[in-house]
Amino acid sequence: MKNVNFIEERIIREKECEIITGLSRTTRYQLEKRGLFPMRRSLGGRAIGWLSSDINNWLKSIK
């Protein structure tokens, strides 16, 4: 059997995104509109979230 690495993709919700990025909701939305932050995804109803890979890639890009 081959050794395969699996990367778990998950949804990061609003509060966790604020903790991880250190950015307020308003700042993230302003950056998103300018194409400088990953786009949020609709989860149904009023719920939104971001893919963990999108946030991780963004964090790497700002260093």
PDB file of N, CA, C and O in Angstrom:
ATOM      1  N   MET A   1       0.842  -1.182   0.000  1.00  0.00           N
ATOM      2  CA  MET A   1       0.000   0.000   0.000  1.00  0.00           C
ATOM      3  C   MET A   1       0.885   1.243   0.000  1.00  0.00           C
ATOM      4  O   MET A   1       1.906   1.291   0.685  1.00  0.00           O
ATOM      5  N   LYS A   2       0.490   2.222  -0.758  1.00  0.00           N
ATOM      6  CA  LYS A   2       1.247   3.466  -0.848  1.00  0.00           C
ATOM      7  C   LYS A   2       1.039   4.307   0.406  1.00  0.00           C
ATOM      8  O   LYS A   2      -0.022   4.287   1.030  1.00  0.00           O
ATOM      9  N   ASN A   3       2.078   5.039   0.748  1.00  0.00           N
ATOM     10  CA  ASN A   3       1.984   5.970   1.864  1.00  0.00           C
ATOM     11  C   ASN A   3       1.400   7.273   1.328  1.00  0.00           C
ATOM     12  O   ASN A   3       2.058   7.986   0.571  1.00  0.00           O
ATOM     13  N   VAL A   4       0.175   7.582   1.717  1.00  0.00           N
ATOM     14  CA  VAL A   4      -0.527   8.758   1.211  1.00  0.00           C
ATOM     15  C   VAL A   4      -0.788   9.711   2.367  1.00  0.00           C
ATOM     16  O   VAL A   4      -1.272   9.302   3.423  1.00  0.00           O
ATOM     17  N   ASN A   5      -0.468  10.969   2.164  1.00  0.00           N
ATOM     18  CA  ASN A   5      -0.766  11.990   3.169  1.00  0.00           C
ATOM     19  C   ASN A   5      -2.098  12.640   2.834  1.00  0.00           C
ATOM     20  O   ASN A   5      -2.314  13.087   1.708  1.00  0.00           O
ATOM     21  N   PHE A   6      -2.979  12.690   3.806  1.00  0.00           N
ATOM     22  CA  PHE A   6      -4.270  13.335   3.624  1.00  0.00           C
ATOM     23  C   PHE A   6      -4.268  14.651   4.381  1.00  0.00           C
ATOM     24  O   PHE A   6      -3.831  14.728   5.529  1.00  0.00           O
ATOM     25  N   ILE A   7      -4.757  15.668   3.727  1.00  0.00           N
ATOM     26  CA  ILE A   7      -4.888  16.974   4.358  1.00  0.00           C
ATOM     27  C   ILE A   7      -6.363  17.192   4.637  1.00  0.00           C
ATOM     28  O   ILE A   7      -7.198  17.139   3.734  1.00  0.00           O
ATOM     29  N   GLU A   8      -6.667  17.435   5.891  1.00  0.00           N
ATOM     30  CA  GLU A   8      -8.063  17.637   6.271  1.00  0.00           C
ATOM     31  C   GLU A   8      -8.490  19.063   5.935  1.00  0.00           C
ATOM     32  O   GLU A   8      -7.916  20.031   6.437  1.00  0.00           O
ATOM     33  N   GLU A   9      -9.491  19.176   5.091  1.00  0.00           N
ATOM     34  CA  GLU A   9     -10.062  20.485   4.748  1.00  0.00           C
ATOM     35  C   GLU A   9     -11.261  20.693   5.653  1.00  0.00           C
ATOM     36  O   GLU A   9     -12.080  19.792   5.838  1.00  0.00           O
ATOM     37  N   ARG A  10     -11.356  21.875   6.209  1.00  0.00           N
ATOM     38  CA  ARG A  10     -12.503  22.164   7.062  1.00  0.00           C
ATOM     39  C   ARG A  10     -12.908  23.619   6.892  1.00  0.00           C
ATOM     40  O   ARG A  10     -12.203  24.420   6.279  1.00  0.00           O
ATOM     41  N   ILE A  11     -14.041  23.924   7.444  1.00  0.00           N
ATOM     42  CA  ILE A  11     -14.577  25.283   7.379  1.00  0.00           C
ATOM     43  C   ILE A  11     -14.214  26.020   8.662  1.00  0.00           C
ATOM     44  O   ILE A  11     -14.398  25.508   9.766  1.00  0.00           O
ATOM     45  N   ILE A  12     -13.703  27.216   8.495  1.00  0.00           N
ATOM     46  CA  ILE A  12     -13.395  28.084   9.627  1.00  0.00           C
ATOM     47  C   ILE A  12     -14.503  29.123   9.711  1.00  0.00           C
ATOM     48  O   ILE A  12     -14.762  29.856   8.756  1.00  0.00           O
ATOM     49  N   ARG A  13     -15.144  29.172  10.857  1.00  0.00           N
ATOM     50  CA  ARG A  13     -16.249  30.106  11.048  1.00  0.00           C
ATOM     51  C   ARG A  13     -15.740  31.467  11.514  1.00  0.00           C
ATOM     52  O   ARG A  13     -14.552  31.637  11.789  1.00  0.00           O
ATOM     53  N   GLU A  14     -16.635  32.413  11.598  1.00  0.00           N
ATOM     54  CA  GLU A  14     -16.326  33.822  11.858  1.00  0.00           C
ATOM     55  C   GLU A  14     -15.412  34.039  13.066  1.00  0.00           C
ATOM     56  O   GLU A  14     -14.354  34.653  12.932  1.00  0.00           O
ATOM     57  N   LYS A  15     -15.801  33.552  14.222  1.00  0.00           N
ATOM     58  CA  LYS A  15     -15.038  33.815  15.442  1.00  0.00           C
ATOM     59  C   LYS A  15     -13.639  33.216  15.366  1.00  0.00           C
ATOM     60  O   LYS A  15     -12.664  33.860  15.754  1.00  0.00           O
ATOM     61  N   GLU A  16     -13.537  31.987  14.867  1.00  0.00           N
ATOM     62  CA  GLU A  16     -12.232  31.342  14.741  1.00  0.00           C
ATOM     63  C   GLU A  16     -11.349  32.089  13.739  1.00  0.00           C
ATOM     64  O   GLU A  16     -10.141  32.207  13.944  1.00  0.00           O
ATOM     65  N   CYS A  17     -11.943  32.585  12.672  1.00  0.00           N
ATOM     66  CA  CYS A  17     -11.187  33.336  11.667  1.00  0.00           C
ATOM     67  C   CYS A  17     -10.606  34.608  12.290  1.00  0.00           C
ATOM     68  O   CYS A  17      -9.471  34.984  12.000  1.00  0.00           O
ATOM     69  N   GLU A  18     -11.376  35.255  13.130  1.00  0.00           N
ATOM     70  CA  GLU A  18     -10.896  36.458  13.811  1.00  0.00           C
ATOM     71  C   GLU A  18      -9.713  36.128  14.722  1.00  0.00           C
ATOM     72  O   GLU A  18      -8.739  36.879  14.776  1.00  0.00           O
ATOM     73  N   ILE A  19      -9.798  35.016  15.429  1.00  0.00           N
ATOM     74  CA  ILE A  19      -8.719  34.607  16.332  1.00  0.00           C
ATOM     75  C   ILE A  19      -7.462  34.247  15.544  1.00  0.00           C
ATOM     76  O   ILE A  19      -6.360  34.657  15.909  1.00  0.00           O
ATOM     77  N   ILE A  20      -7.624  33.489  14.475  1.00  0.00           N
ATOM     78  CA  ILE A  20      -6.483  33.031  13.675  1.00  0.00           C
ATOM     79  C   ILE A  20      -5.774  34.189  12.981  1.00  0.00           C
ATOM     80  O   ILE A  20      -4.546  34.264  12.988  1.00  0.00           O
ATOM     81  N   THR A  21      -6.549  35.087  12.384  1.00  0.00           N
ATOM     82  CA  THR A  21      -5.959  36.167  11.583  1.00  0.00           C
ATOM     83  C   THR A  21      -5.622  37.410  12.393  1.00  0.00           C
ATOM     84  O   THR A  21      -4.741  38.181  12.011  1.00  0.00           O
ATOM     85  N   GLY A  22      -6.314  37.609  13.503  1.00  0.00           N
ATOM     86  CA  GLY A  22      -6.127  38.830  14.279  1.00  0.00           C
ATOM     87  C   GLY A  22      -6.810  40.032  13.661  1.00  0.00           C
ATOM     88  O   GLY A  22      -6.577  41.169  14.073  1.00  0.00           O
ATOM     89  N   LEU A  23      -7.660  39.778  12.664  1.00  0.00           N
ATOM     90  CA  LEU A  23      -8.353  40.862  11.960  1.00  0.00           C
ATOM     91  C   LEU A  23      -9.824  40.887  12.341  1.00  0.00           C
ATOM     92  O   LEU A  23     -10.458  39.842  12.491  1.00  0.00           O
ATOM     93  N   SER A  24     -10.359  42.088  12.494  1.00  0.00           N
ATOM     94  CA  SER A  24     -11.783  42.223  12.782  1.00  0.00           C
ATOM     95  C   SER A  24     -12.606  41.842  11.555  1.00  0.00           C
ATOM     96  O   SER A  24     -12.083  41.756  10.444  1.00  0.00           O
ATOM     97  N   ARG A  25     -13.869  41.619  11.768  1.00  0.00           N
ATOM     98  CA  ARG A  25     -14.783  41.279  10.676  1.00  0.00           C
ATOM     99  C   ARG A  25     -14.767  42.368   9.607  1.00  0.00           C
ATOM    100  O   ARG A  25     -14.685  42.071   8.415  1.00  0.00           O
ATOM    101  N   THR A  26     -14.845  43.618  10.031  1.00  0.00           N
ATOM    102  CA  THR A  26     -14.867  44.733   9.085  1.00  0.00           C
ATOM    103  C   THR A  26     -13.602  44.777   8.240  1.00  0.00           C
ATOM    104  O   THR A  26     -13.670  44.947   7.022  1.00  0.00           O
ATOM    105  N   THR A  27     -12.457  44.624   8.880  1.00  0.00           N
ATOM    106  CA  THR A  27     -11.183  44.652   8.152  1.00  0.00           C
ATOM    107  C   THR A  27     -11.108  43.509   7.152  1.00  0.00           C
ATOM    108  O   THR A  27     -10.693  43.708   6.010  1.00  0.00           O
ATOM    109  N   ARG A  28     -11.507  42.313   7.573  1.00  0.00           N
ATOM    110  CA  ARG A  28     -11.479  41.166   6.653  1.00  0.00           C
ATOM    111  C   ARG A  28     -12.390  41.394   5.457  1.00  0.00           C
ATOM    112  O   ARG A  28     -12.013  41.084   4.327  1.00  0.00           O
ATOM    113  N   TYR A  29     -13.570  41.927   5.686  1.00  0.00           N
ATOM    114  CA  TYR A  29     -14.495  42.163   4.577  1.00  0.00           C
ATOM    115  C   TYR A  29     -13.962  43.237   3.634  1.00  0.00           C
ATOM    116  O   TYR A  29     -14.131  43.131   2.419  1.00  0.00           O
ATOM    117  N   GLN A  30     -13.323  44.267   4.179  1.00  0.00           N
ATOM    118  CA  GLN A  30     -12.734  45.305   3.322  1.00  0.00           C
ATOM    119  C   GLN A  30     -11.605  44.728   2.475  1.00  0.00           C
ATOM    120  O   GLN A  30     -11.506  45.026   1.285  1.00  0.00           O
ATOM    121  N   LEU A  31     -10.756  43.907   3.082  1.00  0.00           N
ATOM    122  CA  LEU A  31      -9.672  43.258   2.335  1.00  0.00           C
ATOM    123  C   LEU A  31     -10.234  42.303   1.285  1.00  0.00           C
ATOM    124  O   LEU A  31      -9.711  42.213   0.174  1.00  0.00           O
ATOM    125  N   GLU A  32     -11.290  41.602   1.641  1.00  0.00           N
ATOM    126  CA  GLU A  32     -11.931  40.667   0.709  1.00  0.00           C
ATOM    127  C   GLU A  32     -12.443  41.408  -0.528  1.00  0.00           C
ATOM    128  O   GLU A  32     -12.260  40.940  -1.652  1.00  0.00           O
ATOM    129  N   LYS A  33     -13.073  42.542  -0.328  1.00  0.00           N
ATOM    130  CA  LYS A  33     -13.594  43.334  -1.450  1.00  0.00           C
ATOM    131  C   LYS A  33     -12.484  43.793  -2.385  1.00  0.00           C
ATOM    132  O   LYS A  33     -12.693  43.939  -3.589  1.00  0.00           O
ATOM    133  N   ARG A  34     -11.291  44.022  -1.815  1.00  0.00           N
ATOM    134  CA  ARG A  34     -10.142  44.465  -2.615  1.00  0.00           C
ATOM    135  C   ARG A  34      -9.342  43.291  -3.168  1.00  0.00           C
ATOM    136  O   ARG A  34      -8.327  43.494  -3.835  1.00  0.00           O
ATOM    137  N   GLY A  35      -9.783  42.078  -2.901  1.00  0.00           N
ATOM    138  CA  GLY A  35      -9.091  40.893  -3.400  1.00  0.00           C
ATOM    139  C   GLY A  35      -7.847  40.535  -2.608  1.00  0.00           C
ATOM    140  O   GLY A  35      -6.983  39.810  -3.101  1.00  0.00           O
ATOM    141  N   LEU A  36      -7.749  41.040  -1.376  1.00  0.00           N
ATOM    142  CA  LEU A  36      -6.564  40.819  -0.554  1.00  0.00           C
ATOM    143  C   LEU A  36      -6.786  39.819   0.579  1.00  0.00           C
ATOM    144  O   LEU A  36      -5.888  39.588   1.389  1.00  0.00           O
ATOM    145  N   PHE A  37      -7.970  39.230   0.636  1.00  0.00           N
ATOM    146  CA  PHE A  37      -8.299  38.224   1.644  1.00  0.00           C
ATOM    147  C   PHE A  37      -9.199  37.193   0.976  1.00  0.00           C
ATOM    148  O   PHE A  37      -9.987  37.541   0.096  1.00  0.00           O
ATOM    149  N   PRO A  38      -9.094  35.931   1.379  1.00  0.00           N
ATOM    150  CA  PRO A  38      -9.915  34.885   0.739  1.00  0.00           C
ATOM    151  C   PRO A  38     -11.415  35.180   0.824  1.00  0.00           C
ATOM    152  O   PRO A  38     -11.899  35.764   1.793  1.00  0.00           O
ATOM    153  N   MET A  39     -12.121  34.765  -0.205  1.00  0.00           N
ATOM    154  CA  MET A  39     -13.573  34.948  -0.248  1.00  0.00           C
ATOM    155  C   MET A  39     -14.251  34.016   0.747  1.00  0.00           C
ATOM    156  O   MET A  39     -13.901  32.842   0.864  1.00  0.00           O
ATOM    157  N   ARG A  40     -15.221  34.560   1.454  1.00  0.00           N
ATOM    158  CA  ARG A  40     -16.018  33.721   2.352  1.00  0.00           C
ATOM    159  C   ARG A  40     -16.945  32.851   1.526  1.00  0.00           C
ATOM    160  O   ARG A  40     -17.214  33.148   0.362  1.00  0.00           O
ATOM    161  N   ARG A  41     -17.421  31.804   2.113  1.00  0.00           N
ATOM    162  CA  ARG A  41     -18.318  30.873   1.428  1.00  0.00           C
ATOM    163  C   ARG A  41     -19.635  30.802   2.181  1.00  0.00           C
ATOM    164  O   ARG A  41     -19.667  30.779   3.411  1.00  0.00           O
ATOM    165  N   SER A  42     -20.708  30.769   1.428  1.00  0.00           N
ATOM    166  CA  SER A  42     -22.022  30.636   2.035  1.00  0.00           C
ATOM    167  C   SER A  42     -22.228  29.192   2.466  1.00  0.00           C
ATOM    168  O   SER A  42     -21.973  28.259   1.704  1.00  0.00           O
ATOM    169  N   LEU A  43     -22.694  29.022   3.700  1.00  0.00           N
ATOM    170  CA  LEU A  43     -22.945  27.684   4.233  1.00  0.00           C
ATOM    171  C   LEU A  43     -24.437  27.404   4.339  1.00  0.00           C
ATOM    172  O   LEU A  43     -24.850  26.365   4.854  1.00  0.00           O
ATOM    173  N   GLY A  44     -25.234  28.332   3.851  1.00  0.00           N
ATOM    174  CA  GLY A  44     -26.685  28.185   3.918  1.00  0.00           C
ATOM    175  C   GLY A  44     -27.258  29.176   4.910  1.00  0.00           C
ATOM    176  O   GLY A  44     -26.670  29.430   5.961  1.00  0.00           O
ATOM    177  N   GLY A  45     -28.385  29.724   4.578  1.00  0.00           N
ATOM    178  CA  GLY A  45     -28.974  30.737   5.440  1.00  0.00           C
ATOM    179  C   GLY A  45     -28.041  31.928   5.542  1.00  0.00           C
ATOM    180  O   GLY A  45     -27.561  32.444   4.532  1.00  0.00           O
ATOM    181  N   ARG A  46     -27.792  32.356   6.756  1.00  0.00           N
ATOM    182  CA  ARG A  46     -26.881  33.483   6.976  1.00  0.00           C
ATOM    183  C   ARG A  46     -25.488  33.036   7.389  1.00  0.00           C
ATOM    184  O   ARG A  46     -24.627  33.871   7.665  1.00  0.00           O
ATOM    185  N   ALA A  47     -25.256  31.741   7.434  1.00  0.00           N
ATOM    186  CA  ALA A  47     -23.962  31.211   7.880  1.00  0.00           C
ATOM    187  C   ALA A  47     -22.904  31.334   6.783  1.00  0.00           C
ATOM    188  O   ALA A  47     -23.166  31.062   5.612  1.00  0.00           O
ATOM    189  N   ILE A  48     -21.711  31.747   7.191  1.00  0.00           N
ATOM    190  CA  ILE A  48     -20.584  31.846   6.261  1.00  0.00           C
ATOM    191  C   ILE A  48     -19.350  31.233   6.913  1.00  0.00           C
ATOM    192  O   ILE A  48     -19.301  31.028   8.125  1.00  0.00           O
ATOM    193  N   GLY A  49     -18.360  30.948   6.079  1.00  0.00           N
ATOM    194  CA  GLY A  49     -17.098  30.422   6.591  1.00  0.00           C
ATOM    195  C   GLY A  49     -16.044  30.476   5.507  1.00  0.00           C
ATOM    196  O   GLY A  49     -16.332  30.823   4.361  1.00  0.00           O
ATOM    197  N   TRP A  50     -14.833  30.133   5.871  1.00  0.00           N
ATOM    198  CA  TRP A  50     -13.706  30.115   4.943  1.00  0.00           C
ATOM    199  C   TRP A  50     -13.091  28.730   4.957  1.00  0.00           C
ATOM    200  O   TRP A  50     -13.110  28.048   5.981  1.00  0.00           O
ATOM    201  N   LEU A  51     -12.547  28.312   3.826  1.00  0.00           N
ATOM    202  CA  LEU A  51     -11.824  27.050   3.784  1.00  0.00           C
ATOM    203  C   LEU A  51     -10.518  27.223   4.554  1.00  0.00           C
ATOM    204  O   LEU A  51      -9.832  28.235   4.410  1.00  0.00           O
ATOM    205  N   SER A  52     -10.187  26.238   5.362  1.00  0.00           N
ATOM    206  CA  SER A  52      -8.956  26.329   6.153  1.00  0.00           C
ATOM    207  C   SER A  52      -7.731  26.478   5.256  1.00  0.00           C
ATOM    208  O   SER A  52      -6.784  27.178   5.616  1.00  0.00           O
ATOM    209  N   SER A  53      -7.740  25.836   4.105  1.00  0.00           N
ATOM    210  CA  SER A  53      -6.594  25.945   3.188  1.00  0.00           C
ATOM    211  C   SER A  53      -6.452  27.370   2.652  1.00  0.00           C
ATOM    212  O   SER A  53      -5.334  27.854   2.476  1.00  0.00           O
ATOM    213  N   ASP A  54      -7.572  28.041   2.391  1.00  0.00           N
ATOM    214  CA  ASP A  54      -7.522  29.430   1.918  1.00  0.00           C
ATOM    215  C   ASP A  54      -6.905  30.346   2.980  1.00  0.00           C
ATOM    216  O   ASP A  54      -6.079  31.204   2.669  1.00  0.00           O
ATOM    217  N   ILE A  55      -7.313  30.152   4.229  1.00  0.00           N
ATOM    218  CA  ILE A  55      -6.781  30.973   5.319  1.00  0.00           C
ATOM    219  C   ILE A  55      -5.304  30.667   5.541  1.00  0.00           C
ATOM    220  O   ILE A  55      -4.505  31.584   5.729  1.00  0.00           O
ATOM    221  N   ASN A  56      -4.935  29.396   5.520  1.00  0.00           N
ATOM    222  CA  ASN A  56      -3.522  29.024   5.697  1.00  0.00           C
ATOM    223  C   ASN A  56      -2.652  29.604   4.591  1.00  0.00           C
ATOM    224  O   ASN A  56      -1.560  30.106   4.859  1.00  0.00           O
ATOM    225  N   ASN A  57      -3.126  29.539   3.354  1.00  0.00           N
ATOM    226  CA  ASN A  57      -2.368  30.111   2.232  1.00  0.00           C
ATOM    227  C   ASN A  57      -2.240  31.623   2.362  1.00  0.00           C
ATOM    228  O   ASN A  57      -1.186  32.185   2.065  1.00  0.00           O
ATOM    229  N   TRP A  58      -3.299  32.281   2.801  1.00  0.00           N
ATOM    230  CA  TRP A  58      -3.255  33.723   3.001  1.00  0.00           C
ATOM    231  C   TRP A  58      -2.230  34.078   4.083  1.00  0.00           C
ATOM    232  O   TRP A  58      -1.440  35.007   3.911  1.00  0.00           O
ATOM    233  N   LEU A  59      -2.246  33.337   5.198  1.00  0.00           N
ATOM    234  CA  LEU A  59      -1.290  33.596   6.276  1.00  0.00           C
ATOM    235  C   LEU A  59       0.152  33.441   5.787  1.00  0.00           C
ATOM    236  O   LEU A  59       1.022  34.230   6.155  1.00  0.00           O
ATOM    237  N   LYS A  60       0.399  32.435   4.966  1.00  0.00           N
ATOM    238  CA  LYS A  60       1.743  32.229   4.416  1.00  0.00           C
ATOM    239  C   LYS A  60       2.136  33.378   3.490  1.00  0.00           C
ATOM    240  O   LYS A  60       3.302  33.770   3.447  1.00  0.00           O
ATOM    241  N   SER A  61       1.171  33.915   2.754  1.00  0.00           N
ATOM    242  CA  SER A  61       1.464  34.957   1.764  1.00  0.00           C
ATOM    243  C   SER A  61       1.796  36.307   2.393  1.00  0.00           C
ATOM    244  O   SER A  61       2.444  37.137   1.755  1.00  0.00           O
ATOM    245  N   ILE A  62       1.369  36.539   3.619  1.00  0.00           N
ATOM    246  CA  ILE A  62       1.610  37.848   4.237  1.00  0.00           C
ATOM    247  C   ILE A  62       2.904  37.887   5.045  1.00  0.00           C
ATOM    248  O   ILE A  62       3.279  38.936   5.568  1.00  0.00           O
ATOM    249  N   LYS A  63       3.581  36.756   5.148  1.00  0.00           N
ATOM    250  CA  LYS A  63       4.844  36.721   5.914  1.00  0.00           C
ATOM    251  C   LYS A  63       6.006  37.168   5.088  1.00  0.00           C
ATOM    252  O   LYS A  63       7.135  37.198   5.577  1.00  0.00           O
TER     253      LYS A  63
END
